[in-house]
Amino acid sequence: VSAHLSMRQRLRAIWDSRELLTYLVTADIKIKYKGTALGVMWSMVAPALSIGVYFLVFQVILKNGVPDYVVMLWAGMLVWTFFSAVVVNGTGIVVQRAGIVKKVAFPREILALSTVGTALVYFFLQFIVLGLLMAALGHAPAWGDFWLLPLAFLGLLLLASALGILLSAVNVYFRDMQHLVEVGIFLWFWLTPVVYSFQRTVAPMLGARDLTWIYFLNPITPVVLTFQRVLYGDTVVTATTPDHAMLNVLPNWSALHYALLNGVLIAVSGAALVVAIRIFGRLQGNFAEEL
């Protein structure tokens, strides 16, 4: 695809290649689990094992006292697993698919978007597992606020796609980018309130100085908090520890406040995606030579 195409022409070319996108996603899933006994079920087993470790550390050993903590943890991990998979896998995808990049003409952005499609499949499978877990625990979500989830996920989807597309192009010219992203994602995870409570950990540290806005420079924070608020449902709970203390585990903001935060993320991420596609278009001209 020529670097001189307009944004509208680029988006049209990507849309016209949607069958190729579907094929790449399907092929990636089939290849990844080919010959395994559990197949695609591994996409649910592996995150469950990770969550089990975090649950053991924070609920059993450190005893944070949050009832049904595994639900809040999984709600945050859903977001993070999708985001990290798109960014990490997207960064290296053009280099990994060098063979078809040099031989076949198609919108190269499709390669990065294929990692988004694959991550989407795993996301929905893991969402189903979370639903089954909640049913088993008898833990009901905040049904009235469920409409916030598509809003939050749209912001997450746009942001992850933007980073995946941009980094996939940069990585062709600067191969260290793949390793830098892996380290950066690890650090980013611990700056995001997934395994620890924003209300109990971050707000007390920054709230007195009215600096909590700094924490929201992390664009994943509002998405994680929205998923936890809707799926976990409660903001104040009674601790399972012997003292039965009242715990403020999540911000008690209105649904409108959550919607506003995610609306800002959608606007910023949408703009970032446009910029990422433009930069990709400028950089892809020399892909064949660099690969």
Disulfide bonds with the S-S distance in Angstrom:
none
